[in-house]
Amino acid sequence: MLPWLAMFMPLSVFLDESVHVWLFAALLPAAVFGAWSGWRHHADLKPSLLLASGLILVGCAAFLPMNTAAEIALTIPGSLLLIAGHSLNRRLQALSHFAAMQHENS
């Protein structure tokens, strides 16, 4: 939901440095909840590791003092890791759900 929210925000919001802190504050519970709920269904730690790695990179970019180039160099790979973690998590949850349904029907 966060990408949709960001898409409709005025561009001037993203020019303020504090937006990174607020976006991280929104990302943190979503990533933690996604990792936890996914692990409950499929018990695979790979999505959680991807999500944690992405959170670390994005968090460092949001909270550590650095120049713009370094911030971008951490934020982009961190965001890609978050996307990969959520995508893998969804895929594993769907496979887990499908396997459970197959098991019930046999």
C-alpha positions in Angstrom: 0.0 0.0 0.0 2.9 2.3 0.7 3.9 2.6 -3.0 0.3 3.6 -3.9 0.3 6.2 -1.1 3.7 7.6 -2.3 2.4 7.8 -5.8 -0.3 10.2 -4.9 1.7 12.4 -2.6 2.8 15.8 -3.9 6.4 15.8 -5.2 7.4 18.5 -2.7 6.9 16.0 0.2 9.8 13.9 -1.1 12.1 16.9 -1.1 12.0 17.1 2.7 14.6 15.0 4.4 12.2 13.9 7.2 10.1 12.0 4.6 12.7 9.2 4.7 12.2 8.8 8.4 8.4 8.7 8.1 8.6 6.2 5.2 10.9 4.0 7.2 8.4 4.2 10.1 5.7 3.0 7.8 7.9 0.3 6.2 9.1 -1.2 9.5 5.8 -2.6 10.8 4.7 -3.7 7.3 7.9 -5.7 6.8 8.0 -7.2 10.2 4.3 -8.2 10.0 4.8 -9.6 6.5 7.9 -11.6 7.5 6.1 -13.0 10.6 2.8 -13.9 9.0 4.6 -15.4 6.0 6.9 -17.5 8.2 3.9 -18.8 10.1 2.5 -20.2 6.8 5.6 -21.5 5.0 8.4 -21.6 7.7 11.0 -20.4 5.2 13.4 -17.8 6.4 14.6 -16.5 3.0 11.9 -13.8 2.8 12.6 -12.7 6.3 16.3 -12.4 5.5 15.6 -10.4 2.4 13.2 -8.1 4.3 15.7 -7.6 7.2 18.5 -6.8 4.8 16.3 -4.3 3.0 15.2 -2.7 6.2 18.8 -2.4 7.4 19.9 -0.6 4.2 16.9 1.7 4.1 17.2 2.4 7.8 20.9 3.3 7.4 20.0 5.6 4.6 17.2 7.3 6.6 19.1 7.7 9.9 22.8 7.9 9.3 24.4 11.2 8.2 25.6 10.8 4.6 25.6 12.6 1.3 22.8 12.2 -1.2 24.8 9.8 -3.5 25.4 7.4 -0.6 21.8 7.7 0.6 20.6 6.7 -2.9 23.2 3.9 -3.1 21.7 2.4 0.0 18.0 3.2 -0.6 17.7 1.6 -4.0 19.2 -1.8 -3.2 17.4 -1.8 0.1 14.1 -1.1 -1.6 14.8 -3.9 -4.2 15.5 -6.3 -1.3 12.2 -5.3 0.3 10.3 -5.9 -2.9 12.1 -9.2 -3.4 11.3 -10.3 0.1 7.6 -9.4 -0.1 7.4 -11.1 -3.6 9.0 -14.3 -2.4 6.9 -14.3 0.8 3.7 -14.0 -1.2 4.8 -16.7 -3.6 5.7 -19.1 -0.7 2.4 -18.3 1.1 0.4 -19.1 -2.1 2.3 -22.4 -2.6 1.8 -23.3 1.1 -1.9 -22.6 0.8 -2.1 -24.6 -2.4 -0.3 -27.5 -0.8 -2.6 -27.4 2.2 -5.6 -27.5 -0.1 -4.2 -30.4 -2.0 -3.5 -32.3 1.2 -7.1 -31.7 2.4 -8.5 -33.0 -0.9 -6.5 -36.2 -0.9 
